[in-house]
Amino acid sequence: MHDFRRLAVWQRAREFAVAIDNRTKSFPRSDHGVLGGQLRRAAISIPSNIAEGCGKSSRKETIRFFQIALGSATETESHLLIAADFGYLDAQARETLLGEIKTIQRMLAKLAVNLP
């Protein structure tokens, strides 16, 4: 078992989830919470799966949950691109959020490979 709170990727993913929640509050009412809700759920799933993986007793199970977190990060990236296509994100917000999710994806990929 690992202390997930000590992992830089968990800390970063947690901060990212908060940023996404704050950002989706400005989505238009016409979205009816659909894309915003999907984006929030996908972003929240990243640190949640990292934490769950750290609670597993085997290396194999831990890696599996890190891979699930990576899948959620990729889903989040897709939602961000669609939100930008819908005009819900300006170019600067799009690039900032996409840059951060790509960093989280790289960190997760390295962690899954280098897990002791």
Secondary structure, DSSP 8 states (H G I E B T S, - for coil): ---GGG-HHHHHHHHHHHHHHHHHTTS-GGGTTHHHHHHHHHHHHHHHHHHHHHT-SSHHHHHHHHHHHHHHHHHHHHHHHHHHHTTSS-HHHHHHHHHHHHHHHHHHHHHHHH--
